[in-house]
């Protein structure tokens, strides 16, 4: 009797675990499917935000040519965050960089073993500069990685979006309605970007100007091709559906060629990344953890000439590697 009861308990526990795993998988897959079918703009609209507020939240200011100094670089940071799809305020990223640099600097000071006050000051200054460089480069690499991921995703979605616009045009929809349909059906990032094109046109901009802003905002060559094609068709006339169909074919061909080139050059790009990043990382961490190794050599007359020569050689090597692994296609 006890053996039968234990068998029932074990069997019930096994079934409960299976049902829990199945329910968890259903929740995860349903959430991923919902994210894939909707985009950020539609989610913000569904949450009750006004269309004007959604447009203001998704649009970022562009770098103005009349700005000089720090504000110009801040505007460039805003553009990079927009192209990366980062919703965080760029000013918060600056604060995070400063906070990370402060933590690294305090860690370096706690490990400092300078024998004199002047040596401690020199180590502190070197550690501070190194901390800022490490924190800033980490943030820049993160933004660059997010931008590359978003750009790759946008260029993968562009032919599908053009197909949706093409079918809507052949069905008799106006071009603005066709773009809005693609914006509602596609996920991020192309869905939100097409929705912003429609919003810009709704708020008074010309369609050509909205497409040009989309191309500048995304930084994609395919988006520039789309904007130029529609602009030429607007000036000279022609069948826009056939133009978009040909453009979609061209974009797919470029994407296929790009993947082939990246596959053939993957080993070289990995080697270039290792050779470029490893020396900088090693020098940075040595300067952060043991800055006295370098500060004790500052007074040596051969140190600065040797460091300058090494820096020039590293820059020449980086430029050569960059030319080798980057192809024009």
C-alpha positions as CSV (number, residue, x, y, z in Angstrom):
1,X,0.0,0.0,0.0
2,X,2.8,2.4,0.9
3,X,4.6,1.6,-2.4
4,X,1.5,2.3,-4.4
5,X,1.0,5.6,-2.5
6,X,4.6,6.6,-3.2
7,X,4.2,5.7,-6.9
8,X,1.1,8.0,-7.1
9,X,2.9,10.8,-5.3
10,X,5.9,10.6,-7.6
11,X,3.7,10.3,-10.7
12,X,1.7,13.4,-9.6
13,X,4.9,15.4,-9.0
14,X,6.3,14.4,-12.4
15,X,3.1,15.5,-14.1
16,X,3.0,18.8,-12.1
17,X,6.6,19.5,-13.2
18,X,5.7,18.8,-16.9
19,X,2.6,21.1,-16.7
20,X,4.6,23.9,-15.0
21,X,7.3,23.7,-17.7
22,X,4.7,23.7,-20.4
23,X,2.9,26.7,-18.9
24,X,6.1,28.6,-18.5
25,X,7.1,27.9,-22.1
26,X,3.7,29.0,-23.3
27,X,4.0,32.3,-21.4
28,X,7.5,32.9,-22.8
29,X,6.6,32.1,-26.3
30,X,3.5,34.1,-26.2
31,X,5.4,37.1,-24.9
32,X,8.1,36.8,-27.6
33,X,5.4,36.4,-30.2
34,X,3.6,39.5,-29.0
35,X,6.9,41.5,-29.1
36,X,7.6,40.2,-32.6
37,X,4.2,41.2,-33.8
38,X,4.1,44.7,-32.3
39,X,6.6,47.5,-32.2
40,X,7.5,50.1,-29.6
41,X,5.4,52.8,-31.1
42,X,2.2,50.7,-31.1
43,X,2.9,49.6,-27.6
44,X,3.2,53.2,-26.5
45,X,0.0,54.1,-28.3
46,X,-1.8,51.1,-26.8
47,X,-0.7,52.2,-23.3
48,X,-2.8,55.4,-23.6
49,X,-0.1,57.9,-24.6
50,X,-1.2,60.7,-27.0
51,X,0.2,60.4,-30.5
52,X,2.0,63.8,-30.0
53,X,3.7,62.5,-26.9
54,X,4.7,59.2,-28.7
55,X,6.2,61.2,-31.5
56,X,8.1,63.5,-29.2
57,X,9.4,60.5,-27.2
58,X,10.6,58.5,-30.2
59,X,12.1,61.5,-32.1
60,X,15.5,62.9,-31.0
61,X,17.0,66.2,-31.8
62,X,19.5,66.3,-34.6
63,X,23.0,67.7,-34.3
64,X,22.9,71.4,-35.2
65,X,25.8,72.9,-37.2
66,X,25.7,76.1,-35.2
67,X,26.5,74.3,-31.9
68,X,30.1,74.3,-30.9
69,X,32.1,72.6,-28.2
70,X,30.5,70.2,-25.7
71,X,26.9,70.7,-26.9
72,X,27.9,69.6,-30.4
73,X,29.3,66.3,-29.1
74,X,26.2,65.9,-26.9
75,X,24.0,66.2,-29.9
76,X,26.1,63.6,-31.7
77,X,25.6,61.3,-28.7
78,X,21.9,61.8,-29.0
79,X,22.0,60.8,-32.6
80,X,24.0,57.7,-31.8
81,X,21.6,56.7,-29.1
82,X,18.7,57.2,-31.5
83,X,20.3,55.0,-34.1
84,X,21.0,52.4,-31.5
85,X,17.4,52.4,-30.3
86,X,18.4,53.3,-26.8
87,X,15.5,55.0,-24.9
88,X,17.7,56.1,-22.1
89,X,18.4,59.9,-21.8
90,X,22.0,60.4,-23.1
91,X,22.7,62.6,-20.1
92,X,22.1,59.5,-17.9
93,X,24.7,57.6,-19.9
94,X,27.1,60.5,-19.2
95,X,26.4,60.1,-15.5
96,X,26.9,56.4,-15.7
97,X,30.2,56.8,-17.4
98,X,31.3,59.3,-14.7
99,X,30.1,57.0,-11.9
100,X,31.9,54.0,-13.4
101,X,35.0,56.0,-13.8
102,X,34.7,57.1,-10.1
103,X,34.4,53.5,-8.9
104,X,37.4,52.4,-11.0
105,X,39.4,55.4,-9.7
106,X,38.6,54.6,-6.1
107,X,39.6,51.0,-6.7
108,X,42.9,52.1,-8.1
109,X,43.6,54.4,-5.2
110,X,42.9,51.6,-2.7
111,X,45.6,49.5,-4.5
112,X,48.1,52.3,-4.9
113,X,51.5,51.8,-3.1
114,X,53.2,55.1,-3.8
115,X,56.1,55.8,-1.4
116,X,55.9,59.6,-1.6
117,X,53.1,62.2,-1.9
118,X,54.2,63.3,-5.3
119,X,54.2,59.7,-6.5
120,X,50.7,59.3,-5.0
121,X,49.5,62.4,-6.9
122,X,51.0,61.1,-10.2
123,X,49.4,57.7,-9.7
124,X,46.1,59.3,-8.9
125,X,46.1,61.4,-12.1
126,X,47.1,58.5,-14.3
127,X,44.5,56.3,-12.7
128,X,41.8,59.0,-13.2
129,X,42.5,59.4,-16.9
130,X,42.6,55.6,-17.3
131,X,39.3,55.2,-15.5
132,X,37.6,57.8,-17.7
133,X,39.0,56.1,-20.8
134,X,37.9,52.6,-19.7
135,X,34.4,53.7,-18.7
136,X,33.9,55.9,-21.8
137,X,35.2,53.3,-24.2
138,X,32.9,50.6,-22.5
139,X,29.9,52.9,-23.0
140,X,30.9,53.7,-26.6
141,X,31.4,50.0,-27.4
142,X,28.0,49.2,-25.9
143,X,26.3,51.9,-28.0
144,X,28.1,50.8,-31.1
145,X,27.1,47.2,-30.6
146,X,23.4,48.2,-30.1
147,X,23.5,50.4,-33.1
148,X,25.0,47.6,-35.3
149,X,22.4,45.2,-34.1
150,X,19.5,47.6,-34.8
151,X,20.9,48.5,-38.2
152,X,21.3,44.9,-39.1
153,X,17.8,44.1,-38.0
154,X,16.4,47.2,-39.9
155,X,18.2,46.1,-43.1
156,X,16.8,42.6,-42.8
157,X,13.3,44.0,-42.4
158,X,13.5,46.5,-45.2
159,X,12.8,44.2,-48.1
160,X,9.8,42.7,-46.2
161,X,8.5,46.2,-45.5
162,X,8.9,47.2,-49.1
163,X,7.0,44.1,-50.2
164,X,4.1,45.1,-47.9
165,X,4.1,48.6,-49.3
166,X,4.3,47.2,-52.8
167,X,1.3,44.9,-52.3
168,X,-0.7,47.8,-50.7
169,X,0.0,50.1,-53.7
170,X,-1.0,47.4,-56.1
171,X,-4.2,47.0,-54.1
172,X,-5.0,50.7,-54.6
173,X,-3.9,52.2,-51.3
174,X,-2.2,55.6,-51.4
175,X,1.5,55.6,-50.6
176,X,1.0,57.1,-47.1
177,X,-1.6,54.5,-46.3
178,X,0.7,51.7,-47.6
179,X,3.6,52.9,-45.4
180,X,1.3,53.1,-42.4
181,X,0.1,49.6,-43.1
182,X,3.7,48.4,-43.1
183,X,4.4,50.3,-39.9
184,X,1.5,48.6,-38.2
185,X,2.4,45.1,-39.4
186,X,6.1,45.1,-38.9
187,X,8.1,44.8,-35.7
188,X,10.9,47.0,-34.4
189,X,12.8,48.8,-35.7
190,X,11.3,49.2,-39.1
191,X,7.7,49.3,-37.7
192,X,8.4,52.3,-35.4
193,X,10.4,54.1,-38.1
194,X,7.7,53.8,-40.7
195,X,5.2,54.9,-38.1
196,X,7.3,58.0,-37.5
197,X,7.3,58.7,-41.3
198,X,3.5,58.7,-41.2
199,X,3.4,60.9,-38.1
200,X,5.8,63.4,-39.6
201,X,3.7,63.6,-42.7
202,X,0.6,64.0,-40.6
203,X,2.1,66.9,-38.7
204,X,2.9,68.9,-41.8
205,X,6.1,67.6,-43.3
206,X,6.3,66.5,-47.0
207,X,6.6,62.8,-47.6
208,X,10.0,63.2,-49.3
209,X,11.3,65.2,-46.3
210,X,10.0,62.5,-43.9
211,X,11.7,59.8,-45.9
212,X,15.0,61.8,-45.9
213,X,14.7,62.3,-42.1
214,X,14.2,58.5,-41.8
215,X,17.3,57.8,-43.8
216,X,19.4,60.3,-41.7
217,X,17.8,59.0,-38.5
218,X,18.5,55.3,-39.2
219,X,22.0,55.7,-40.9
220,X,21.1,52.9,-43.3
221,X,22.1,52.9,-47.0
222,X,19.0,50.9,-47.8
223,X,16.9,53.7,-46.3
224,X,18.7,56.2,-48.4
225,X,18.0,54.2,-51.5
226,X,14.3,54.1,-50.5
227,X,14.2,57.9,-50.0
228,X,16.0,58.6,-53.3
229,X,13.8,56.2,-55.2
230,X,10.6,57.8,-54.0
231,X,12.0,61.3,-54.6
232,X,12.9,60.5,-58.2
233,X,9.5,58.9,-58.8
234,X,7.8,62.0,-57.4
235,X,9.8,64.3,-59.7
236,X,9.7,62.2,-62.9
237,X,6.7,59.9,-62.4
238,X,6.5,56.2,-63.0
239,X,5.1,53.1,-61.4
240,X,6.1,53.3,-57.8
241,X,5.2,49.6,-57.2
242,X,7.6,48.4,-59.8
243,X,10.3,50.7,-58.4
244,X,9.9,49.3,-54.9
245,X,9.8,45.8,-56.2
246,X,13.2,46.3,-57.9
247,X,14.6,48.1,-54.9
248,X,13.6,45.1,-52.7
249,X,15.4,42.8,-55.0
250,X,18.5,45.0,-55.0
251,X,18.5,45.1,-51.2
252,X,18.2,41.3,-50.9
253,X,21.1,40.9,-53.3
254,X,23.3,43.3,-51.3
255,X,22.4,41.5,-48.1
256,X,23.3,38.2,-49.6
257,X,26.7,39.6,-50.8
258,X,27.3,41.2,-47.4
259,X,26.8,37.9,-45.6
260,X,29.1,36.1,-48.0
261,X,31.8,38.7,-47.6
262,X,31.5,38.6,-43.8
263,X,31.7,34.8,-43.8
264,X,34.8,34.8,-45.9
265,X,36.5,37.5,-43.8
266,X,35.3,36.3,-40.4
267,X,38.7,34.9,-39.4
268,X,40.5,38.1,-40.4
269,X,38.0,40.3,-38.6
270,X,38.4,38.2,-35.4
271,X,42.2,38.5,-35.6
272,X,42.0,42.2,-36.2
273,X,39.7,42.7,-33.2
274,X,42.0,40.7,-31.0
275,X,45.1,42.5,-32.2
276,X,43.5,46.0,-31.9
277,X,41.8,45.6,-28.5
278,X,44.2,43.4,-26.6
279,X,47.1,45.9,-26.3
280,X,44.7,48.7,-25.2
281,X,43.1,46.5,-22.6
282,X,46.4,45.3,-21.2
283,X,47.9,48.8,-20.9
284,X,44.7,50.2,-19.5
285,X,44.4,47.6,-16.7
286,X,48.0,47.8,-15.9
287,X,47.8,51.6,-15.6
288,X,44.6,51.2,-13.5
289,X,45.9,48.6,-11.1
290,X,49.6,49.4,-11.0
291,X,50.1,53.0,-12.3
292,X,53.5,53.3,-10.6
293,X,54.9,51.0,-13.3
294,X,54.5,53.9,-15.7
295,X,54.7,56.9,-13.4
296,X,58.1,55.8,-12.2
297,X,59.4,56.0,-15.8
298,X,58.0,59.5,-16.6
299,X,61.3,61.1,-15.6
300,X,63.3,58.8,-17.9
301,X,64.3,60.8,-21.0
302,X,63.8,57.8,-23.3
303,X,60.2,57.0,-22.0
304,X,58.2,59.7,-24.0
305,X,60.0,59.2,-27.3
306,X,59.6,55.4,-27.0
307,X,55.9,55.8,-26.1
308,X,55.3,58.1,-29.0
309,X,56.9,55.7,-31.5
310,X,54.9,52.8,-30.1
311,X,51.7,54.8,-30.4
312,X,52.5,55.8,-34.0
313,X,53.3,52.2,-34.9
314,X,50.1,51.0,-33.3
315,X,48.0,53.6,-35.2
316,X,49.7,52.6,-38.5
317,X,49.0,48.9,-37.8
318,X,45.4,49.6,-36.9
319,X,44.9,51.6,-40.2
320,X,46.4,48.8,-42.2
321,X,44.3,46.1,-40.5
322,X,41.2,48.3,-41.0
323,X,41.9,48.6,-44.7
324,X,42.4,44.9,-45.1
325,X,39.2,43.7,-43.4
326,X,36.8,46.4,-44.8
327,X,35.5,45.7,-48.3
328,X,33.5,47.9,-50.6
329,X,30.6,46.1,-52.2
